[in-house]
Amino acid sequence: MKRHHAWFAIGLLLFVVLACSFGKKSTNESTNRTASEDRAPSATGAIEDLHMAKDKGGDPGDETNVFSPGDRTIHCVAKLAEAKSGTTMKFSWFIVDGGATKNEKIKDIDYTTGTLENIVHGHLTLPKDWPVGKYKVDVFVNGNLEQTARYSVK
């Protein structure tokens, strides 16, 4: 009789683990949107991965999409699917909802890749604290909007 209880417990545990695995999906914490929703309808697949990161001595540090107002420098990191010299990139930074300011462009940052360069990061530094709110970065590759990274300042 004890043997049946053990098999039942193992089966129940397996069922719970599988149920949790099937219900899991990747979300962006600041907007609760799935990653695929931030791909532009005209995306060509030029970007393999896109994420936001804290500053670590002028370079991208820990990946996150939530920053504090005192995080003066914020990075947007794009991993290109193919490393081609001369690929043009544009990072367009926007404040989506910052209280009195809504849907306003902050700045464009342009970059052209060198030989074998497939990881590019655009960063933006404010001389004062970031206003609390929701932000986004539209990332263009060779003039085509590929993906949007969303982040918030809390």
N, C-alpha and C positions, 0 to 999 in steps of 0.2 A: 504494500500500500504506500509506503514512503517513496518508493521509486516513482509512482505516478504523480505525486505532489512535486517532486523535483523536475520532472519533464514539463509539467504544467507551468511551473515558475519560469523555467528557461524559455518556454514558448511565449509566455506573457511578456517577458523582458525583451525578447526578439521583436515581438509585435510593436512594443512601445518605441524601441529604437528605430525601426523602419518607418513608423508613422511620423516620428519627429523629423526624419531625414526627408521624407517626401513633402512635408509642409514648409520646409525652410526655403527662403529666397533671399537674394542679396538686395539690400536696400541702402539708400543714401539717407543717413540719419537726419540731416537738416531739412529734407523735403519729403522723406518717406516715399521716394520714387525709385523704381527699379533702374538699374544701370542702363538697360536697353532703351528706356524712355528718353535718355539723354543723347542718343545717337540721332544725328540730323537725318531727315528723310532722304537727303541727297548724299549721304555718307558713302564714300568709296571703299572704306575699310583700311584707310591709310594709317589709322591709329589703332594699335593693338591694346594699349592700356592708357587710361587717363585718370589721374588722381591729384588731390590737393595735399600739400605737406607744410609742416612748420619749418621755420628757418633754423638751420644748425650751422652757424658760422659762415653764412653766405651761400650755403648749399642746401638743397632739400633735406629735411630730417624726417621725423616721424610722419607717416601718412595719417591724415585726418580730414574731416570736413567741418569741424567745429573749432573755431579760434576764439581767443580772448581779445578784447580791445587793445591790450598792450602788445600783442603779437604784430609788431610793426611791419615785418616782411612776411609775405605769404607767397608760397610757390605753387605753380600749376605744372605738373610733370606729365609729359606725353611720351609714350614709347611707340615709336613708329614701327609699322609692320615690315618696312623695308628701309635699309640705310642707303640713301642715295645722296650724293653730294649735290648741292644746289636746290634742295627741297625748301620751298618758302613756307614759313609758319607765321601765323598771326594769332596772338592771344588778346582777345577783346574782353576787358574787365568791365563788369556792370554791377551797380547796386540795384537789386530787384525791389527790396522793400526795407528802407531805413528810416521809418517814421515819416518825416516830412518829405523825404526824397524817395522817389519810386521810378524804376525803369530808366535809369540814367547811366550813360556810359561814363566810366572813370578814365580809361586810357586804353590805347592799342599798343602792343609791343610786338615788333616784327623781328624775325630771325631767319637766317638762311643757313642750312646745315652744311657741314664740311664732310670730308671723306669718312666713310664708315661710322657716321654719327646717327644713331637711331634713338637716343634719349635726349629730349630737349625740354628745358624748363624755362617758363616765363615766370618772372617774379615781380611783385609790386610792393613797394615800400612807401608807407605814409609817414610824414614827419610828425604826426600826432597819432593819438589812439584811433583805432578804427571805430566808426559808429556801429552800435548794435544793430543787427539786421540780417537780411538774406542777400546773398550775392551770387553771381555766376561768372564763368569765364567761357566764352565761345572760342573754340580752337579751330582755326582754318589751316588746311594743308593745300598748298598750291592754289590758293584762292577759293577753295571749296570748304564750306562749313562741315566739319566732320563730327565733332562731339561738343557737349557742354558739360562742364564740371560745376557743380553747385556746392556752396558752402555757406556757413553762417558764422556770425560773430555774436557771442553771448557773454 
